[in-house]
Amino acid sequence: MEKEQFKEIQSSIPQEPGIYQYFDIDGKIIYVGKAKNLKNRVNSYFSKIQYENRKTQVLVKNIVDIRFIVVNNELE
């Protein structure tokens, strides 16, 4: 996912706890993660420091869509 595409999605990312799903061009889930604060966690994948990791670079390049499921608390 290009930074410009991410910036469009960034404003809609909730700050609540939940899970995030990354999808590739075929609509397949390529990664699922959980977070106390979805916005902070997803933003970290697109930060310069995290992006220096080769595994993360490959993952981010293949993301074409991001979806979220918000939960009431961290335990859910």
N, C-alpha and C positions, 0 to 999 in steps of 0.2 A: 504494500500500500504506500502510495506516495504521500509525502507530508501534507500536500495540499488537500488530498482526499481525507486524510485523518483530521485536519483542521475543521472540515465540514461536520464530521461526526463528533468531534471533541466537545462541542457545546451541549450535546444531548446526553452525554455520559452522566449518569447519576452519581452522587457522592455517598450513596447508601451501600450497605453490605450486599453481596450477591455473587453470582457467577457471570463470567464473560466467555463468549464463544467466538473463535475466529474461524472464518470460512474462506475456502479457496475459490477459484474461478468456476469450479464445477459444482459449487454449493455444498461441498463436503466439509465437515468440521475438521479442522487441522489442529486445533488446540482448545482446551477448556481449562479455565482457571477460576479460583475463588479469591475474594478480596473483602477486607473490612470496609474499604472505600474504593469502589469501582473506578472512579475517575482517576484517583492517584495511581492505582495499579496499572490500568491500561495506558495512562500517560507515560509510565516508566518504560514501556516497551519502545516508545518512540523518542526517548531521551537520548542524547548523544552518548552518554556513558554506557547505558545498556546496549545501545545499538552497535557498540564496538565489539560485542561478543558475536562471533561468526554464526553460531546456532540461532541467535536472535535475528541477525541480519537475514538469514534464509527464511525464517518464519515470517518476519514482517514483509518481505518481498512478496510472499504468497498470499497475504491477507487481502481479500477484496470486500469483505463485509464483517462487521462486528455486531453481535447481539448480546443483550444483557437480560438477566433475570434477577430482579431485586427481591431480597428477603427481609424479614422483620428484624433479624439479629444475626450475629456471627455464627451461632450454633446451627441455624437452619441450613 
